[in-house]
Amino acid sequence: MNNNIIFDFCQIRDLEDFYCQFQQKLSLPSWFGHNLDALWDMISGEIELPMTIIFSHLSLAQQHQFAEIIDLMNEAEDELEGRFIFLLDIPES
């Protein structure tokens, strides 16, 4: 079964908001570090797959602000070959 996890960027202001939501939505342990290395470790080995992560309502500014996380999600999708899917839902201008 594939889990769909949606991150609504209308409700995410900064990196800390994102990491807190990621930790909460995936029921991660309290020791989860709020950084790219910890995010990669969770996606590539700790969370139950298959999973689809959807980023919705990203503004242009947020696409730049969260560019490293977006890159990491794309890399995970490539590396995990169908067990992890990343969708970026960008509103039309």
C-alpha positions in Angstrom: 0.0 0.0 0.0 1.3 3.4 -0.9 1.0 6.2 1.6 0.3 9.7 0.3 1.7 12.5 2.5 0.8 16.1 1.5 2.7 19.1 2.6 0.6 22.3 2.1 3.0 25.2 1.8 0.2 27.6 2.5 0.8 26.4 6.1 4.6 26.2 6.0 6.5 29.4 6.5 10.1 28.2 7.0 12.4 25.2 7.2 11.6 24.6 10.8 7.9 24.4 10.0 8.6 21.9 7.2 10.8 19.7 9.4 8.2 19.8 12.3 5.4 18.8 9.9 7.6 16.0 8.3 8.4 14.6 11.8 4.7 14.8 12.8 3.1 13.4 9.6 5.5 10.5 9.5 5.4 9.8 13.2 9.2 10.1 13.5 11.1 9.7 16.8 12.0 12.8 18.9 15.7 12.4 18.0 14.9 13.2 14.3 17.3 16.0 13.4 15.9 18.9 11.5 18.4 19.0 8.6 19.0 17.6 5.2 21.2 14.7 6.4 18.5 13.5 8.8 15.8 13.9 6.2 17.8 11.8 3.7 18.4 9.1 6.4 14.7 8.9 7.1 13.6 8.7 3.5 16.3 6.3 2.4 16.1 3.8 5.3 13.9 4.6 8.2 10.4 5.2 6.9 8.0 2.6 5.5 7.9 2.5 1.7 6.3 2.8 -0.8 5.3 6.4 -0.2 4.3 9.4 -2.2 5.2 12.9 -0.9 3.3 15.8 -2.4 4.4 19.4 -2.0 1.4 21.7 -2.8 0.9 25.4 -3.1 4.5 26.4 -3.3 5.0 30.0 -4.3 8.0 31.0 -6.5 9.8 32.3 -3.4 9.2 29.0 -1.5 10.5 27.1 -4.5 13.8 28.9 -4.0 13.6 28.8 -0.2 13.1 25.0 -0.2 15.2 24.2 -3.2 17.6 21.9 -1.3 14.7 19.9 0.1 13.1 19.7 -3.4 16.5 18.5 -4.8 16.8 15.9 -2.1 13.2 14.6 -2.7 14.0 14.3 -6.5 17.2 12.5 -5.7 15.4 10.1 -3.4 12.8 9.4 -6.1 15.5 8.5 -8.6 17.4 6.4 -6.1 14.5 4.5 -4.6 13.1 3.5 -8.1 9.4 3.5 -7.7 9.2 2.9 -3.9 9.3 6.7 -3.3 7.4 9.2 -5.4 7.8 13.0 -5.2 5.2 15.3 -6.7 5.6 19.1 -6.9 2.2 20.8 -7.3 3.0 24.4 -8.3 0.0 26.7 -8.7 -0.4 28.3 -12.1 0.2 32.1 -12.1 
